[in-house]
Amino acid sequence: MSLRKEPRRRHLLALMAASASGLLMPEATAAPRGPAPGGAGADGLVDALERAAHPLRSTDPGVGTADLHALGAMIGDAEVVGLGEATHGSHEFFAMKERVFRYLVEERGFTTFALEMSWPAGLLIDEYVQGGPGGAREIVLDALAGTPWARQEFVSLIAWMRGHNQRHPDRTVHFMGDDLGGPKLGDRIFERVVSSVRTAAPRILTRLVDLYAGLRPFDDFYGYLHKPVEERRRNAALAQEALDLVAGRRHSPDDPYAWTVQHARNIAQTFAFATIDLADPATVPPAQRLRDQAMADNVLWWKERTKGRILLSAHNAHVGYRATDPVTYARTQGVALRERLGRRYAAIGFTFAGGTFLVKDASGGAAWTPVSVPPATPGMNEHTLDRVRYRDFYVDLRTVRAPARAWLAGARPVYDAGQVFTPDPLPELALGTAYDVLVHLHRVRAATPLARN
């Protein structure tokens, strides 16, 4: 069912709620359509793609890394690598993230897995990865509840990261959440700031406590959006004042107090985003711009703090340079990172030619449920990619030759899903403008539910 047939207010609510937890599916927009492959030039196009393609042995981890060495060469010296996903609920995308991260850690020196999830939840997971109490499944249930990442694939990733740290205490890895505080911030992040200020800057403690009194714990983003806009704007001003107060204490980048400022910054970012107006669709693009910039800033802060290389996991619409909805996503996280890092940032996108994935309904309140799509049809990007003789493969879009280069520059329909899926019309994208590297998968299946105890 197309979102265009939904009542306007319900549609906007779905967009707002989705944005808060990293689950937004851009609405389809018109784009200049490139020529469909066919006729005399079609075989030449497929041949050009095949010459540039590198087959994947598997998307699942634990099968060796020989087939990933060419991907490592494409990544080169990039310090932040964005690894996208065409849906938020497919096993192959999630499993491939673990496989690539393992390879990058073990053979390329990467140290952080960053996920499009809330900063406070990322801190909780990282504490476990560093040896904290509990089990991987329990941590996922706690930190990722209600998100598409509360799946067995992320239990596997987090358990591997903890195991790696136990085996290699001299070269530990970290988990971070780079997003705003949705679907909640939780009281713990406020208390981190207050407790640090109590010791490091007691002079400002009373004012800080007053500023946060009406803001904490912020444990229901969706409910909060129904508060009057003016009240939410006043709260955003209070959160920003608290950040300015905390950041006013002099400190060096290596001072532990820098973490306090960063926690306060995430609180302020979240409240600023939450001023989005449910009655005014015009507030969506600037809110998304704020969010993507905040995610980029958080990744850059972590990079400077840890001095390590980062694999950034997010939807294609965030890690790439162009989204299927360029109005809503006028300036993506990938663009912000590329502007700051140049070629030290690389964007890897995903496509798939059919299968099953998880979505919610347009209200944003239902459980994640499977949706299946048929094999890609002529005229779609994936239909042509699927003609390459490899079932699953990756290709460096920067080095392909004609006629593939011209084909990649044209916008065509693609399968693309976030919280919701819009099959009619499908969104369009020129793949060559969106990513540096593309991973194409023949089929995907729904991400795996958490195993029962």
ABEGO torsion letter per residue (X at the ends): XBAAABBAAAAAAAAAAAAAAGABBBBBBBBBBBBBBEEAAAAAAAAAAAAABBBBABABBGAEAAAAAAAAAAAEABABBBBBBABAABAAAAAAAAAAAAAAAAAAGBABBBBBBBAAAAAAAAAAAAGBBEBAAAAAAAAABGBAABBAAAAAAAAAAAAAAAABAABBBBBBBABBBOABAEAAAAAAAAAAAAAABAAAAAAAAAAAAAAOAGABAAAAAABBAAAAAAAAAAAAAAAAAAAABBBBAABAAAAAAAAAAAAAAAAAAAABBAABAAAAAAAAAAAAAAAAAAAAAAAAAAGBBBBBBBBAAAABABBABAAABABBAAAAAAAAAEAABBBBBBBBAEEBBBBBBAAGABBBBBBBBBBBBBGBAAAAAAABABABBBBBAAABBOAAAAAAABBBBBBBBBABBBAOBBBBBBAAAABABBBBBABBBBBBBBBBX
